[in-house]
């Protein structure tokens, strides 16, 4: 379906996008903040374009079986949605945006964006080229933060420390797909290992896991899509090792 319009309900008539947005705005305007637990509910209309205050949270709930978003925001160029958690006492320590999927778990630290997922993703971010976006099916599960980049020059996830400190602190093991095992046959003085992640800007770390006796790794030759391990002499036996490929920063 193009951006010109889509059915308001499955099988219903096509409605122009402007009309659909106006309908959502009308729906939001009709949302009421309710005081529960009193003999008579106290209601206050939610007014768009005005400062709204209430002692209770405002909920927007879509009917069961509806897959569309319960609340939709669209911007003509600015921010479509901004959420701010107070940083001053006594209200500090909340979340700017909180999203939960099948859980009521809480986190005892302030967070700008907080996401919870049961057997799914907590927070997911995707970047793709405007010229030719590609449809991607993601099978990752049980991931706290997920990043996906489709353009060849894009980065799936980046950590930056502008003060020169630690940008990424990993508690636990680090798993890299550009890593693996290799072997060097007996009496060979070198071996070529194919790894498509290797580029001219790659750093390749190599470790032997078998005793090479008096022979040692002399140097590692980088090639596009591969690297060569050069020994100081002939391998006394079949040698086995592991390697890790990392890209040098600019």
N, C-alpha and C positions, 0 to 999 in steps of 0.2 A: 504494500500500500504506500502511496506517495505521501509527502508531507502536507498535501492539499487538504486531506481530510481522512477520517476513518469512522467506521460505525461506532456510535455511542455505546451500543450494546451488541453482543454477538448476533448477527443476522439483522440488525436494525439499519435504519437509514444512515447515509454518510453525512457527517456534519463537518463544516469547515473548521480548521484549526482555531481560528479566532473565536468562533462560537463555542468550541469545546472548552477553551481557556476561560471564557466568560462564564460558562456553566460551572466550572470548578470554583471560580471566584465566588459565585453565588452560593455554592455549597458551603465554602469556608465561612462566608458571612452568616450562614445559618447555624454554625456550630455553637453550642452553648456550654459555658462553664457551669457545672452543676455542683451544688453542695449536698453531699450525700449524708444520710443519717439524721436528717431533720424531718419534721412532720410535713413541711411544705418545701419543695425544691425551689431554690433561689436561682434564677437564670439571668445571665447578662449576655447580650449579643456581642459577638466578636466582630469588630469594625476594621475593615481594611483601610490602610492609609492613616491610622490613628494609633496612639499609644494605648495598649490594652493591659490592664493589670487585674489579677485575680489571686485569691488565696489558695485556689485549687488548680491542678493541672487541667489542660484542655485536651481532650482525646478526639481523634478522628478515626473511625473504625469503618473499614469497608465490609460489605456483606460477605458471608461465607461463600466460597466458590469463585469469588472475583479475583482474577490474577493481576489486574491493573493496580497501580499505586493508590493508596488511600488518600494521599495528598501530593499534588504535583506543582512544582514551581518552574517557571521559565523566565529567563532574562533576555532583554534585547541587547545586552553588551556588558552589563555590570554583573554583580554577584546575584545569583538566583536565590541563594539562601545563606544566611549568616547566623551562626549560633554562638553565643558568648556565655561563659560561666563566670560569675563574679569572682574577682581576685582579692576582694577585701572582706575582712571579718564582718558579720559572723557567717556569711554564706559561701566563703571560699572553699575550694576543694571539690567542686562538682565537675560535671562533664559538659563540654561544649555540645557535642553530639554523641548520643548513645544509641546503639542499635543492638538488639538481642534477637537471636533466632533459637527459640525453644529452650530458653534458660532464664533464670532469675539471678544469675551469678552477679556479684559486685566486685569492685576493685577499690582498695583502700588508698588510692593515690589520685590526685587531680589528673585529668587527661583532656586534651583538646578534642580528640575523637576516640571513642571507646566502642569496640565491636566484640560481641560474643557470638559464637556459633557452636552448635552441638553437632559433631560429626561433619562439620563444614568449615567455612572460612569466617574468621572474625572480621577482617577488613580486607577488601580487594580493590586494587587499582589497576587500570588498563590504559595504555596509551597506544594510539594507532595513527597512521598517516591519513590526512584528509583526502589525499588523491586517490588512494585505493585501499580502503579498510578491508581487512580480511576477517572472515568469520572463523573464530577459533573456539573449539570445545575444550574446556578445562576440566580435567579429571582430578585435580588436587583436592584433597580433603584433610581435615584435621590440621589446618594451617591457620596460625594466628594472624599473620599479615602476608598477603599475596600480592605480588607485582608482576605485570605482564606487559611486555613491549613488543610491537609487531614490526616497526621500522628497523632497518639494519643499523641505523645510527642512534637508535633510542636506547634508553637504559631502563630495565625493569624495576630496579630499586636502587636508590642512592642515599648514602649517609654522608653528611657534611659537617665538619666542625670548623667554623671560621676562625677560631682562636688557636688552631694548631694542635688541639688535643685529640683524644680518641674519638673517631667518628663512628666506629662500630665495635661494640663490645659483645662478644659471643660467650655465653655461659653454656658449656657443653661442647659436643663435637661439631666440626664443620665438614659438611659433605659437598664435594665439588664434582660435577659431571665430567669436567675436563681433567680426568685423572684415571689411572688404571694400572695394569700390570704389564710387564714385558719380560722377554727372555733373550739371552744371547747364547747361541749354540757353542758347544765346546770347540776350541781351537780358532774361534772367530776373534778378530780384533776390533770389530765394530758391528753395529746392528741398527737398521732403520726401523723406527716405530711410527706407524701412521696414526695421526690424531688430527682431525679436521679443525679443531679449535686453535691450533698453532698458527700464529702469524709472525710477521717480522718484528712485532712489538711484544712478543711473548717471552715470559720467563719460565723456563722448564726446570723443575727440581727433580733429580733422579736419585734413588737410593737402591743399593744392592741388598738383597735379603739372604744371599748365600755367600759363603766365604770365597773370595777370589784369590786366596793365597797371596802371592806377591804382586799380583796384577791389580791395578786400580783404574778408576774412571779418569781418563786424561782430560777430556772435554766433551761438551754436548754441542752438536752442530744443529742450528735452527734452519728449517726449510718450510716453505708454505705447505701447511697441512701435514707436516711430519717433523721428526727430529732424529738425528743420528747420535748414538752413544759410542764414543771412541774409547777404547781401552789402551793401557800402556803396553800391553802385550797380548799374547794369545790366551783366551779363556781356558783355565785348567780343566773346567767341566762346564756343563750347562749352568748358566747363571740366571737367576731370577731376581726381579726387582719391581719397584713401583715408581710412578711418576705423577707429578702434579703440574698443571699448566695454569699460569696466571698472566693477566694482561698488565703490562707496565702502564703506570699513570702518565698523563701528559702534564 
